[in-house]
Amino acid sequence: MPIHSRHKASLRVRSSKLIKRLDDEQKLADWQRKMIQLGQDERVLNLIDRLEDDPALVAAAEKNPRKLLKNHGVVLPRGLKLTVSGGSVNIHVGASIGGHSGEAGYTTGRGFYLEVDGVDYCK
C-alpha cells in the first residue's frame, strides 16, 4: 500500500477537526463583532445616556425594560437582556462558543466590557 493511502484517513480526521475549530473561531469573531456593533449603536448609547440622567426613565425601565427598548428602537441580540435597578444600568450577555466563554455588556460603574476567556478587550 502506498504511503499516501495510509495517511488519507488520518488527514480526513485532522482536517475535519481543524475545520470545526476554524468554524468555532469564526462564530466567536462574529459574536464579538455583534457586541462591538451594539456598543457603537447610537440608539443604545443615547438610551444609556438618558437612563444615566433621568430617574423617571430609570423607574420605567425597572418596571418594563422590554417596553423601554422598543420605545427607543433598540433591538438587542438574542440572549442579551437589560436590567435596571437602583439607578444602575446593566446590559449583559454571556456566551459559550467552541470551548470559549465570552461576556459583554455595560454597567453604570464599569462602562462597556468585552471579555473572552477572562481577558477584557476593553481595557
C-alpha positions as a Python dict, from the first residue, in 0.01 Angstrom:
ca = {
    (1, 'M'): (0, 0, 0),
    (2, 'P'): (148, 340, -93),
    (3, 'I'): (230, 567, 197),
    (4, 'H'): (-17, 834, 90),
    (5, 'S'): (-308, 588, 118),
    (6, 'R'): (-226, 517, 481),
    (7, 'H'): (-239, 886, 563),
    (8, 'K'): (-562, 974, 381),
    (9, 'A'): (-783, 863, 670),
    (10, 'S'): (-566, 1046, 921),
    (11, 'L'): (-570, 1359, 708),
    (12, 'R'): (-951, 1346, 681),
    (13, 'V'): (-988, 1325, 1060),
    (14, 'R'): (-737, 1601, 1123),
    (15, 'S'): (-888, 1820, 853),
    (16, 'S'): (-1240, 1786, 993),
    (17, 'K'): (-1113, 1879, 1342),
    (18, 'L'): (-933, 2182, 1202),
    (19, 'I'): (-1240, 2291, 1004),
    (20, 'K'): (-1455, 2262, 1320),
    (21, 'R'): (-1203, 2469, 1514),
    (22, 'L'): (-1196, 2735, 1242),
    (23, 'D'): (-1577, 2740, 1234),
    (24, 'D'): (-1586, 2788, 1612),
    (25, 'E'): (-1331, 3070, 1591),
    (26, 'Q'): (-1541, 3236, 1319),
    (27, 'K'): (-1854, 3210, 1537),
    (28, 'L'): (-1661, 3370, 1823),
    (29, 'A'): (-1538, 3650, 1598),
    (30, 'D'): (-1892, 3707, 1466),
    (31, 'W'): (-2025, 3728, 1824),
    (32, 'Q'): (-1752, 3977, 1918),
    (33, 'R'): (-1839, 4191, 1614),
    (34, 'K'): (-2206, 4194, 1716),
    (35, 'M'): (-2115, 4307, 2066),
    (36, 'I'): (-1888, 4581, 1931),
    (37, 'Q'): (-2161, 4699, 1693),
    (38, 'L'): (-2406, 4708, 1982),
    (39, 'G'): (-2165, 4928, 2177),
    (40, 'Q'): (-2142, 5164, 1880),
    (41, 'D'): (-2517, 5180, 1810),
    (42, 'E'): (-2630, 5541, 1858),
    (43, 'R'): (-2973, 5427, 1981),
    (44, 'V'): (-2811, 5218, 2254),
    (45, 'L'): (-2570, 5495, 2351),
    (46, 'N'): (-2849, 5754, 2360),
    (47, 'L'): (-3066, 5525, 2571),
    (48, 'I'): (-2782, 5464, 2818),
    (49, 'D'): (-2719, 5839, 2840),
    (50, 'R'): (-3086, 5902, 2910),
    (51, 'L'): (-3101, 5626, 3170),
    (52, 'E'): (-2794, 5763, 3344),
    (53, 'D'): (-2953, 6111, 3365),
    (54, 'D'): (-3329, 6054, 3405),
    (55, 'P'): (-3457, 5892, 3727),
    (56, 'A'): (-3813, 5875, 3586),
    (57, 'L'): (-3688, 5680, 3286),
    (58, 'V'): (-3494, 5450, 3518),
    (59, 'A'): (-3814, 5384, 3715),
    (60, 'A'): (-3997, 5299, 3391),
    (61, 'A'): (-3711, 5073, 3283),
    (62, 'E'): (-3717, 4890, 3616),
    (63, 'K'): (-4083, 4805, 3558),
    (64, 'N'): (-4069, 4708, 3191),
    (65, 'P'): (-3726, 4710, 3024),
    (66, 'R'): (-3854, 4546, 2702),
    (67, 'K'): (-4105, 4827, 2650),
    (68, 'L'): (-3835, 5086, 2707),
    (69, 'L'): (-3610, 4922, 2448),
    (70, 'K'): (-3894, 4900, 2197),
    (71, 'N'): (-3991, 5266, 2252),
    (72, 'H'): (-3634, 5370, 2178),
    (73, 'G'): (-3596, 5150, 1871),
    (74, 'V'): (-3332, 4931, 2036),
    (75, 'V'): (-3321, 4564, 1939),
    (76, 'L'): (-3084, 4359, 2150),
    (77, 'P'): (-2932, 4042, 2009),
    (78, 'R'): (-3080, 3715, 2129),
    (79, 'G'): (-2965, 3627, 2478),
    (80, 'L'): (-2893, 3986, 2577),
    (81, 'K'): (-3104, 4149, 2841),
    (82, 'L'): (-3132, 4489, 3002),
    (83, 'T'): (-3180, 4521, 3373),
    (84, 'V'): (-3216, 4846, 3558),
    (85, 'S'): (-3229, 4857, 3936),
    (86, 'G'): (-3149, 5113, 4198),
    (87, 'G'): (-3047, 5363, 3932),
    (88, 'S'): (-2786, 5129, 3788),
    (89, 'V'): (-2798, 5024, 3425),
    (90, 'N'): (-2682, 4671, 3343),
    (91, 'I'): (-2672, 4514, 2999),
    (92, 'H'): (-2512, 4171, 2993),
    (93, 'V'): (-2474, 3870, 2769),
    (94, 'G'): (-2276, 3555, 2822),
    (95, 'A'): (-2181, 3308, 2553),
    (96, 'S'): (-2007, 2976, 2524),
    (97, 'I'): (-1870, 2924, 2175),
    (98, 'G'): (-1644, 2640, 2074),
    (99, 'G'): (-1481, 2599, 2412),
    (100, 'H'): (-1450, 2976, 2467),
    (101, 'S'): (-1651, 3171, 2719),
    (102, 'G'): (-1743, 3529, 2648),
    (103, 'E'): (-1914, 3812, 2830),
    (104, 'A'): (-2009, 4152, 2704),
    (105, 'G'): (-2218, 4440, 2821),
    (106, 'Y'): (-2239, 4770, 3002),
    (107, 'T'): (-2273, 4862, 3366),
    (108, 'T'): (-2301, 5202, 3526),
    (109, 'G'): (-1983, 5156, 3728),
    (110, 'R'): (-1769, 4970, 3476),
    (111, 'G'): (-1882, 5106, 3139),
    (112, 'F'): (-1856, 4879, 2836),
    (113, 'Y'): (-1673, 4549, 2857),
    (114, 'L'): (-1597, 4259, 2625),
    (115, 'E'): (-1426, 3955, 2773),
    (116, 'V'): (-1325, 3629, 2612),
    (117, 'D'): (-1179, 3355, 2829),
    (118, 'G'): (-1127, 3604, 3111),
    (119, 'V'): (-941, 3862, 2901),
    (120, 'D'): (-1106, 4206, 2894),
    (121, 'Y'): (-1062, 4357, 2547),
    (122, 'C'): (-1193, 4700, 2651),
    (123, 'K'): (-913, 4786, 2895),
}
